[in-house]
């Protein structure tokens, strides 16, 4: 992408990046790290490669029906 000067990097994260979920410390921590990584990457692309047109997008879905969700019971205030 740096050679061509354009592209789009998409990262699928989670709302857990913004708020820790009970019994999922490792998951919430990793999503917070992913969020920070994408923010830093976006900043680097904008400041260090001003001539490039590389975009970044981070998507933050909420609950998705996966095995991880099986043992969690979200509070109604979270929904």
N, C-alpha and C positions, 0 to 999 in steps of 0.2 A: 504494500500500500504506500509506503514511503517513496518507493521508486516511481510509482505512477502518480502519486500526489492526490489520490482520492480513494474513498472506500467508506465502509460503515461497519463499525464493531458493535454488536448487540450482545448484551449480557442479561441472562434471566436470573434475577435475584429473588428476593422475597420481602414481604413487609416485616419479617423478623429482623431485617437489617435496621429497622427503626425502633422496634420494641422487642425486648427479650420475652420469650415464651417460656412458661414454666416447664421444667423437665426437658428442655431442649437447649441447654447452655452451649454445647458445641455447635449446634446448627445455627443458633442466633449469632454466635461469635463469628462463625465463618461467613455468614451473610453480611455482617457489619464490615468485615475485612474486604469482601468482594465489592461492597459499595464504595469503600475508601479507595480501593485499587482503581475502580472505574473513574472516580472523581479525579484522582491524580493523573491517570492516563489522559483524560479529557483536557486537563490543565496543561500537561506537557505538549499535547498535540497543538493546542492553541497558541502557546507561548514559544515553543522551540521550533516549530515547523509552520511558521505563519503562511508560507506559500502553499501548504497542503490543504486539501479539502476533505480530510478524514473526519467523519462524524462518529460520535458514540451515543448509544442509547442504553439505558438500564431499565428493565421492566421489573416491577415489584408486584407480582400477583399475591393475593391473600391465600386463603385455604384452597388447596388442590387435593383431590381424593387420592392420596398415596399411602403406603404403609406407615410413613412417619406420623400421619394424622390420626391413625387408628387409636392410639393411647392418649390423645390430647382431647380435652374438653374445654373449648374456649368459653370465656365468660361472655355474657350478653353485651357487656360494655365494649368488648373488643369488636364484636360484630357490628 
